[in-house]
């Protein structure tokens, strides 16, 4: 067997960050199966932080990923943390919903749309398409939405099911979402996620403010872009003066 196939020739520091993403996603699944939904949501948010760091580490270490190993391991990790983990949490948290089996359907939709979203992202990346915008809502949105909503103290099964259907459909849409690259925005968003991960007794003392702010900020990001595009189309198709 050629030494070129040794796994150490493929794995970089950035890939270790991606593996931490997958590890916390897996831990999230385990916590859901144990009935600890709050810790499951927290682990998903930690996975989001590692997912946002792997690209930064790759650039910092000048990682040369000619064969695409990094993209593949990142996508596989994302399927676990932002596809399967949110799906299982939603299914388990909505077991008592009146409309039977709807939690299974929506959980299944999250996983399938997540896989399709990541597959398209990889194809577009390899074809060298413009990377200034996301085509479709990024898959970490599933974890960010569901986790912040659950930890906010406002969680309702019916709202969660509707919101996650919307998120799933937007992931495979052609709506172009902007990428935020500013350091201030990155650190501000990361700080908000970290504050949301605080223990429940601390969050309760401050009225669950960080997860509420995170949920509202995400909702604005998700809804403003398609409404802006719709408004622009209506203006273009309107009567000419």
C-alpha positions in Angstrom: 0.0 0.0 0.0 1.4 3.4 -1.0 2.4 5.7 1.8 0.5 8.5 0.0 -2.7 6.9 1.2 -1.8 7.3 4.9 -4.4 9.4 6.7 -1.7 11.7 8.2 -0.9 13.0 4.7 -4.5 14.3 4.5 -5.4 15.6 8.0 -4.4 19.1 8.9 -5.0 21.3 11.9 -8.2 22.7 10.3 -9.5 19.2 10.0 -9.0 18.6 13.7 -11.3 21.6 14.3 -13.9 20.1 11.9 -13.7 16.8 13.9 -14.4 18.8 17.1 -17.4 20.1 15.3 -18.6 16.6 14.6 -17.7 15.4 18.1 -19.9 18.1 19.7 -22.7 17.3 17.2 -22.5 13.6 18.3 -22.5 14.6 22.0 -25.6 16.7 21.2 -27.3 13.6 19.8 -26.4 11.6 22.9 -27.8 14.3 25.2 -31.0 14.3 23.3 -31.3 10.5 23.7 -30.7 11.0 27.4 -33.5 13.6 27.6 -31.2 16.5 28.4 -32.4 18.9 25.7 -30.8 22.0 27.1 -27.3 20.4 27.1 -28.0 19.0 23.6 -28.8 22.6 22.4 -25.6 23.9 24.0 -23.4 21.3 22.4 -24.9 22.2 19.0 -23.9 25.8 19.5 -20.4 24.8 20.5 -20.3 22.8 17.2 -21.2 26.0 15.4 -18.2 27.8 16.9 -15.8 25.1 15.8 -17.4 25.1 12.3 -16.7 28.8 12.0 -13.1 28.3 13.2 -11.9 25.6 10.8 -11.8 27.9 7.7 -9.9 30.5 9.8 -7.4 27.9 10.9 -7.0 26.7 7.4 -6.1 30.2 6.2 -3.8 30.8 9.2 -1.8 27.7 8.5 -1.9 28.2 4.7 -3.5 24.8 4.2 -3.3 23.5 0.6 -6.3 21.4 0.0 -5.9 20.4 -3.6 -7.7 17.0 -3.2 -10.6 18.5 -1.3 -10.1 16.5 1.8 -10.9 19.5 4.0 -14.1 20.3 2.2 -15.3 16.7 2.5 -14.5 16.3 6.2 -16.1 19.7 6.9 -19.3 18.7 5.1 -19.5 15.3 6.7 -19.1 17.0 10.1 -21.8 19.5 9.3 -24.3 16.7 8.4 -23.8 15.3 11.9 -23.9 18.6 13.8 -26.4 20.6 11.8 -28.5 17.9 10.1 -28.8 14.8 12.3 -28.4 16.5 15.7 -31.1 19.2 15.1 -33.4 16.6 13.5 -33.2 14.3 16.5 -33.6 17.2 19.0 -36.7 18.5 17.1 -38.2 15.0 16.9 -37.7 14.4 20.6 -38.8 17.9 21.8 -42.0 17.7 19.8 -43.0 14.1 20.7 -46.2 15.4 22.5 -47.4 17.5 19.6 -51.0 17.0 18.7 -50.5 16.3 15.0 -49.0 12.8 15.1 -45.8 12.0 13.1 -45.3 15.6 11.9 -42.2 15.8 14.1 -40.8 12.8 12.1 -41.5 14.5 8.8 -39.9 17.8 9.8 -36.9 16.1 11.3 -36.5 14.1 8.1 -36.8 17.3 6.1 -34.0 19.0 8.1 -31.6 16.1 7.4 -32.4 15.7 3.7 -32.3 19.5 2.9 -29.1 19.7 4.9 -27.4 17.0 2.8 -28.7 18.6 -0.5 -27.5 22.0 0.6 -24.0 20.7 1.4 -23.7 18.8 -1.8 -24.6 21.8 -3.9 -22.2 24.0 -1.8 -19.3 21.6 -2.6 -20.2 21.5 -6.3 -20.3 25.3 -6.5 -17.0 25.5 -4.6 -15.2 23.1 -7.0 -16.5 25.0 -10.0 -15.0 28.2 -8.7 -18.3 30.2 -8.3 -18.3 33.5 -6.5 -17.9 32.9 -2.8 -19.1 36.4 -1.7 -22.6 35.0 -1.0 -24.2 31.8 0.1 -26.6 30.2 -2.3 -29.3 29.1 0.0 -29.3 29.5 3.8 -26.1 28.1 5.4 -26.7 24.8 7.2 -25.5 25.9 10.7 -28.7 28.0 10.8 -30.6 24.8 11.8 -28.5 24.4 15.0 -28.5 28.2 15.7 -32.2 28.6 15.3 -33.3 25.4 17.2 -30.8 25.8 20.0 -31.4 29.5 20.7 -35.1 29.0 20.5 -35.1 26.1 23.0 -32.7 27.9 25.4 -34.6 31.2 25.2 -37.5 30.0 27.4 -40.0 30.8 24.6 -40.0 27.3 23.1 -43.2 26.2 21.5 -43.6 23.0 19.6 -45.8 24.4 16.8 -43.6 27.4 16.3 -40.4 25.2 16.2 -41.9 22.9 13.6 -43.0 25.8 11.3 -39.7 27.6 11.7 -37.6 24.5 11.0 -39.7 23.8 7.8 -38.9 27.4 6.7 -35.2 27.0 7.5 -35.1 23.6 5.6 -36.7 25.1 2.5 -34.5 28.2 2.5 -31.4 26.0 2.7 -32.1 24.4 -0.8 -33.5 27.7 -2.2 -31.5 29.9 -4.6 -31.8 32.9 -2.3 -28.4 34.5 -1.9 -27.4 35.3 1.6 -24.4 37.6 2.3 -21.3 36.4 4.0 -20.2 38.5 6.9 -16.4 38.6 7.1 -15.7 41.5 9.5 -13.7 40.6 12.6 -16.0 42.7 14.8 -19.1 40.9 13.6 -17.4 37.5 13.9 -16.3 38.1 17.5 -19.6 39.7 18.4 -21.6 36.8 17.0 -19.3 34.3 18.7 -19.7 36.1 22.0 -23.4 36.0 21.8 -23.3 32.2 21.1 -20.9 31.7 24.0 -23.2 33.7 26.3 -26.1 31.5 25.1 -24.1 28.5 26.1 -24.0 29.6 29.8 -25.6 27.2 32.3 -29.3 27.4 32.6 -29.3 28.8 36.2 -27.3 31.8 34.9 -29.4 32.2 31.8 -32.6 32.2 34.0 -31.1 34.9 36.2 -30.7 37.3 33.2 -34.1 36.3 31.7 -32.6 34.2 29.0 -31.5 37.3 27.2 -28.5 36.0 25.1 -30.5 33.2 23.4 -33.4 35.5 22.8 -31.1 38.1 21.1 -29.5 35.3 19.1 -32.9 34.0 17.9 -34.1 37.5 17.0 -30.9 38.3 15.1 -31.1 35.1 13.1 -34.7 35.6 12.3 -34.0 39.1 10.9 -31.0 37.7 8.8 -33.2 34.9 7.4 -36.3 36.9 6.6 -34.8 40.2 5.5 -32.9 38.9 2.5 -35.8 37.1 0.7 -38.2 40.0 1.5 -35.6 42.5 0.1 -35.2 40.4 -3.1 -39.0 40.2 -3.5 -39.4 43.9 -3.0 -36.7 44.5 -5.7 -38.5 42.2 -8.1 -41.8 44.0 -7.5 -40.3 47.4 -8.1 -38.6 46.2 -11.4 -41.9 44.7 -12.7 -44.0 47.7 -11.7 -45.3 50.3 -14.1 -42.7 52.6 -15.6 -43.2 56.3 -15.0 
